[in-house]
Amino acid sequence: MARYTGPSNKLFRNKKVKDLSNRKLTSSMRQTASGQHGAVRKKLSEYAIHLAEKQKIRFTYLVSEKQFAKYYTEAARRKGVTGTILLQLLESRLDNILFRAGFGITRKQTRQIVNHGHVLVNGKKVDIPSYLVKPGDVITVKSRSAQYLKNVTEMIDMACAPAWMTIDKEALKVTFDRIPEREELDPEIKEHLVIEYYSK
């Protein structure tokens, strides 16, 4: 199976993939890799470091190996900094935009909302989580669980809302205003290691 279904705690300890649903757990968890000898593992090779960073990004955005390779190919084809374009493509995914907007506690949850057909993009139903949203697109969530989603958005601090989108919590609507700049994305991601991985 291409989709990872294992324990998310192990992903946090081995690859530093953060799952917001386990915020309290991960904050108190040991920071060393899992396993009996996790704390005394030998120094990683250059290849292992590149691979680990690729896997961390891949698991963070919930994409398969094949999908991630396609995103890299597309990013390399476009003009500009390949690493930045790669992250911008991943950030433009429909499931990720809903997550950033606070319509789900985790990306898995927003992915399920999209899969179940509760999301409209410019008034048309879209049930593909990997759908790439374009600047100016308006995303609306129409669901029988609308009250639940409103309760979820109440827990989200809107002061931390992304600057590249406009969010209407009451109407459960998001307007994707623009593509985010690299400085606005996660500084812990080292996309240059991914470029080096695929360049070999």
N, C-alpha and C positions, 0 to 999 in steps of 0.2 A: 504494500500500500504506500502511495507517494506521500500521503498526509501523515504528519507526526501525531501519534495518539498516546505517546508515553507520558511519564510524569513531568509536569512543567517545572517542578522544583529542581529536577536534575538538569534541565536546560539552564536554569539560573546559575547553578553552581559550576557547571562545566563550560557554558558559553556566555554567561552573563546576560541571558535573555530575560528581561523583566516582564512579569505578568502582574498587572495591577490588581487582579482579583486576589492575589496572595501577597499584598503589600506588607502586612504585618509579619507574615511568615518569613518572607525573604529578608526582611530587615534584621531578624533575629537569627537567621540561618548562618551556619559556618560558611566562610567565604572561599574555602578551599574546594578543589574538585571533589566530586563524589567518589565513593569507593574506599576500600581499606587503605590504600596507599596514596590517596588523593593529595594529602598534604606534603608528600615527599617525592612527587613525580619529577622526573628529570626535566631539564630545560628543553623547551620545544624547538624543533628545527624551524628553519625559515618557511618551508612549505607548510608545516603544521600551523604556524601563526597565520599565514594567508588563508588557509582552509578554514580555520576557526572563525576568522572575521567574516568570511563569506557565509558560513553556516549561521552565525549570530544574526546577520542581517536577514537571511532567508527565513529563519524561524521567527524573527520579530514581525515580519510582514506576512507570514503564513503563506509563502509561495513554494511551489515544488521546485526541484532542481531544474527541470525542463523550462518552467516558466521563468526562473531567474536567469537562465542562460539566454532566453529570448529578450529579456529586458536589457541585459548587457549588450547583446548584439545591436538592439535598437539604439541604445545610448551611444555606442561606438560609431554608429552610422550618422548620427546627427552632429551638427556643428556645435562646438563648445567643449567644456570640460566633461569628459566621459563620466567620471565619478559623480559629479554634481547632477548631471542629467539622469543617471541611474536612480539616484535617490528621489529626484523629482518625479520620475515615472512611478516609483513605488508609492510616493505620497499622493499621487493623483488617482490611485485605485479607489473605487467607490466604497469598499468596506473600510478602508483606512480613513477616508474623509469623514465618514459617520463616527468612527472612533474618536478622531481628533475633535469633532464637534461635540462630543460628550453624549452621543446617543447609544452608548454601550459602555460597559465597564471594561470589557476586553475586546480585542479585534475578533475573537472567535464569536462573541455575541453579535457584533454588527454584521459579521459574515452570515450568520444564521438569519438575521432580519432580512438581508438582501436575498438570500436563497429562498426564503418563504414568500417572496413576491410582495413585500410590504413597502417597497421603495419606488418612487417615481422620479425620473430625471427629465426635466422640462415637460412634465405632464404625462410621460410615457413610462409604463412599468419596465423596470430593469431588474432581472434576477441573477445577474452575473457579478459576483463580488470583485472580479478583476477588471470590470469596466473602467476605462480611463476617462475621468471627468475632465472637461475642457473649461478654461476660464469663461465665466459668465453663465455656466450651467446652474440651474436651480434644482436642488434635491429636496424632495418632500417625503416624509414617512407617513404612510396611511396604514394604520393597523388597528385591529380590535384591542390590542394591548397598548393603545395610545396613552392611557393613564399611567401604565407601568413605565413607559418611556419618559413621560414627564417627571415621574418620581426619580428616575435615574438622572435626568438632567439637573434636577434640584441638588443632587449631590456633587455636581461638577462646579468648580470655581470658574465662573465666566471671565474672571480677570486673567486666567491662564489660557483663554481661548486663542487659537491661532489668528495672527493678524491678516492672513491671506484668505479668510472666509468670513462671511456675515451669518450669524446664527440667530434664528428666531425660535426660542424655546417653546413659546406658547403654540405656535403654528407647526412645530416640529419641521422647520424648514432651514436649509443651509444654502447659501449662495457662494459658489466657489469663485472668488473675485480674481485670483491670480495664482500663478505658479510660485511656490515659496522659494526664497533665496537660500543658499547653502548656510548662511550665518543663522538662519532661523530654525534650522533642523538640528537634530541631536548631535552635539559636539563629540560624544563618545564614539560615534561611528567613524571608523577609519576606512573610508571607501577606497583609498589608494592601494590598500592591501588586496582588495578584491580585483582591482585593475591589474596588479602584479600577478595575481593568481591566474587570471585568464590570459595574460600575455605570455606565459611560459609554454 
